[in-house]
Amino acid sequence: MRVDIAEISWQQTMALRHQVLWPDKPLVFCRVAEDEDGCHLGAFADDKLVCVASLFVKDNAMRLRKFATLPEYQGQGIGSSVLSEAILRARNLGLASFWCDARQSASGLYRRFGLCQSGEPFYKGEIAYARMALTLSP
């Protein structure tokens, strides 16, 4: 299986975000107010969009949001490749940190990339989250 990572439009992220992250909510729930200002990555497996991630830069930090991989493609390293690309982009921009609000069920992935939990867990609806952050060295 060939996987390619490319920049995509925020509109291209919406269906996958909705299907994976919030299938019980309306599609508009998956929209981020800053989407038009973000950088959106898509991973394509044999030309099919299977993973999306949205990146937002503010105050010398990059925030990862709406990171989702189709269930049938999880556990194959695709999300790890996208996360690696996102962190590389933050480093190349010379930013001080990279962070996200991670679902606790996915915190192991972020820990493998050196992100550490900061603060107490919190909930969005019934889903537990934790702030995860990585300090980037110059």
C-alpha positions in Angstrom: 0.0 0.0 0.0 1.4 3.4 -1.0 0.7 6.3 1.3 1.1 9.9 0.3 0.7 12.9 2.6 -0.4 16.2 1.0 -1.9 19.5 1.9 -5.6 19.5 1.3 -8.4 22.1 1.8 -10.4 22.2 5.0 -13.5 21.2 3.0 -11.8 17.9 2.1 -11.3 17.1 5.8 -15.0 17.4 6.7 -16.5 14.1 5.7 -13.7 12.1 7.3 -13.7 14.2 10.5 -17.4 13.6 10.8 -17.3 9.9 10.1 -14.5 9.2 12.6 -14.7 11.8 15.4 -18.3 12.8 15.8 -20.6 10.6 13.7 -23.6 11.3 16.0 -23.3 15.1 15.6 -24.3 17.2 12.6 -21.5 17.7 10.0 -21.2 21.4 10.9 -20.1 20.3 14.5 -16.8 19.1 12.9 -16.0 22.6 11.6 -13.3 24.7 13.3 -13.8 28.4 13.3 -10.2 28.9 12.2 -10.3 26.3 9.4 -9.7 28.8 6.7 -6.5 29.9 8.4 -5.1 26.4 9.1 -2.9 24.0 7.2 -4.7 20.7 6.5 -2.9 17.4 5.8 -4.4 14.4 4.2 -2.9 10.9 4.0 -3.9 9.0 0.9 -3.6 5.2 0.7 -3.7 4.2 -2.9 -5.3 7.6 -3.7 -8.1 7.2 -1.1 -8.2 9.9 1.7 -7.8 7.8 4.9 -6.4 10.3 7.5 -6.7 14.0 8.1 -5.1 16.5 10.5 -5.5 20.3 10.8 -2.7 22.5 12.0 -3.0 26.0 13.5 -0.1 28.3 14.4 -0.5 30.9 17.2 1.8 32.4 19.8 4.9 30.5 18.6 3.1 27.1 18.9 1.4 24.7 16.5 -1.8 23.1 17.6 -3.1 19.9 16.1 -6.8 19.6 15.8 -9.4 17.2 14.2 -6.8 14.4 13.7 -8.7 11.3 12.4 -7.9 8.1 10.6 -10.6 5.8 9.1 -11.0 2.8 11.5 -10.0 0.2 8.8 -6.7 2.1 8.3 -5.8 2.5 12.0 -2.8 0.6 13.4 -0.9 0.7 10.1 1.4 3.6 10.8 -0.6 6.1 8.7 -1.6 8.4 11.6 2.0 8.2 12.9 3.3 9.3 9.5 0.9 12.3 9.6 1.8 13.2 13.2 5.5 13.0 12.3 5.0 15.3 9.3 3.0 17.8 11.5 5.8 17.9 14.2 8.4 18.3 11.4 6.5 21.3 10.0 6.4 22.9 13.5 10.2 22.3 13.9 10.9 23.7 10.4 8.9 26.9 11.3 11.1 27.3 14.4 8.1 27.1 16.8 8.6 26.6 20.5 5.9 24.0 21.0 3.5 21.5 19.5 0.3 20.6 21.3 -3.2 19.1 21.1 -6.2 18.2 23.2 -6.0 14.4 22.7 -8.7 11.9 23.4 -7.3 9.8 26.2 -7.9 6.7 24.2 -5.3 7.9 21.8 -2.8 9.3 24.3 -0.3 6.4 23.7 0.3 7.6 20.2 1.2 11.1 21.3 3.4 9.8 24.1 5.4 7.8 21.5 6.2 11.1 19.8 7.4 12.7 23.1 4.2 14.6 23.9 3.5 14.8 27.7 0.2 15.4 29.4 -0.2 18.8 31.0 -3.0 19.5 33.4 -5.9 17.3 34.4 -8.1 15.3 32.1 -11.3 17.0 30.9 -14.4 16.0 29.0 -16.1 17.0 25.8 -19.5 15.3 26.2 -18.7 11.9 27.5 -15.3 11.7 25.9 -12.2 12.1 28.1 -9.4 14.3 26.8 -6.0 15.5 28.0 -3.8 18.4 26.9 -0.7 16.9 25.4 2.4 19.0 24.5 5.9 18.8 23.1 8.6 21.4 23.7 10.5 21.8 20.5 14.2 22.5 20.6 15.7 25.0 18.1 
